[in-house]
């Protein structure tokens, strides 16, 4: 006599089978992620608590605890690189957010030629940062640079300026190059958010006599806050880990004026061959970025919840 399994039990077994099947399909990808991402991060954190002695047969680890972190945090160059990276991140992200919002609003308002404009907008973002930095180095060159020739030609300058030769000008020039490249990225994210806002809300506000400024601050910005948070989060992660732009454009100079935390970690680890302290710089930078990202998400979530209530 054949015994039939209850229907509810069959559904539970089928659901469990689907879960196991999903994990089986995802397992190869998870193992690759663990091998090339998670394990190196955890191992670098472990190295940061050790003194790494390079030998002819490889290297040896000697546990030193928090010694590397104490040395790094008390170093004046690390503190300067931290302040520079924070200021660089704040300024570039805020300017890119403002400019990106303006570009996104314009693109959202036009219908004819939007695809062509998007294609042009993606050109700076599609360039490899190393190539972009090389282009900007020619633009800023004090002898044959395009910027000096243009400004002298229109009468704003009377003699060439060495844009990358002084700390203030070098920092400002690097920020301009970064803003030029990454503003399109922010604009496209914000444009996607604007496209999701129903047109009926704007039509109702216009019928009620609301001004464009009122519509922007009371309708567009509140509904766009999750998208703004996403774009800010992405840009904070990218800007705080900036390496290739200053490495190619300024080499961290003049002096150490444009040396970011990523460049400092590279110099300590691969030029000074101090693996332990370099790993400590990398781990400290990761922790700071993580805390900054959590702060951004918490602020925007609190604002969204306040608007909802």
Secondary structure as the mmCIF struct_conf table of DSSP 4:
data_model
#
loop_
_struct_conf.conf_type_id
_struct_conf.id
_struct_conf.beg_label_comp_id
_struct_conf.beg_label_asym_id
_struct_conf.beg_label_seq_id
_struct_conf.end_label_comp_id
_struct_conf.end_label_asym_id
_struct_conf.end_label_seq_id
HELX_LH_PP_P HELX_LH_PP_P1 UNK A 2 UNK A 6
HELX_RH_AL_P HELX_RH_AL_P1 UNK A 7 UNK A 33
HELX_RH_PI_P HELX_RH_PI_P1 UNK A 34 UNK A 38
HELX_RH_AL_P HELX_RH_AL_P2 UNK A 39 UNK A 47
TURN_TY1_P TURN_TY1_P1 UNK A 48 UNK A 49
STRN STRN1 UNK A 50 UNK A 55
TURN_TY1_P TURN_TY1_P2 UNK A 56 UNK A 57
STRN STRN2 UNK A 58 UNK A 63
TURN_TY1_P TURN_TY1_P3 UNK A 65 UNK A 66
HELX_RH_AL_P HELX_RH_AL_P3 UNK A 67 UNK A 73
TURN_TY1_P TURN_TY1_P4 UNK A 74 UNK A 74
HELX_RH_AL_P HELX_RH_AL_P4 UNK A 76 UNK A 109
TURN_TY1_P TURN_TY1_P5 UNK A 112 UNK A 113
HELX_RH_AL_P HELX_RH_AL_P5 UNK A 114 UNK A 126
BEND BEND1 UNK A 127 UNK A 127
HELX_RH_AL_P HELX_RH_AL_P6 UNK A 129 UNK A 140
TURN_TY1_P TURN_TY1_P6 UNK A 142 UNK A 144
HELX_RH_AL_P HELX_RH_AL_P7 UNK A 146 UNK A 153
TURN_TY1_P TURN_TY1_P7 UNK A 154 UNK A 155
BEND BEND2 UNK A 156 UNK A 156
BEND BEND3 UNK A 158 UNK A 159
TURN_TY1_P TURN_TY1_P8 UNK A 163 UNK A 164
BEND BEND4 UNK A 165 UNK A 166
HELX_RH_AL_P HELX_RH_AL_P8 UNK A 167 UNK A 195
TURN_TY1_P TURN_TY1_P9 UNK A 196 UNK A 196
BEND BEND5 UNK A 197 UNK A 197
HELX_RH_AL_P HELX_RH_AL_P9 UNK A 199 UNK A 207
TURN_TY1_P TURN_TY1_P10 UNK A 208 UNK A 209
HELX_RH_AL_P HELX_RH_AL_P10 UNK A 212 UNK A 215
HELX_RH_PI_P HELX_RH_PI_P2 UNK A 216 UNK A 220
HELX_RH_AL_P HELX_RH_AL_P11 UNK A 221 UNK A 240
TURN_TY1_P TURN_TY1_P11 UNK A 241 UNK A 241
HELX_RH_AL_P HELX_RH_AL_P12 UNK A 244 UNK A 249
TURN_TY1_P TURN_TY1_P12 UNK A 250 UNK A 252
BEND BEND6 UNK A 254 UNK A 254
TURN_TY1_P TURN_TY1_P13 UNK A 255 UNK A 258
HELX_RH_AL_P HELX_RH_AL_P13 UNK A 261 UNK A 266
HELX_RH_PI_P HELX_RH_PI_P3 UNK A 267 UNK A 271
BEND BEND7 UNK A 272 UNK A 272
HELX_RH_AL_P HELX_RH_AL_P14 UNK A 275 UNK A 308
#
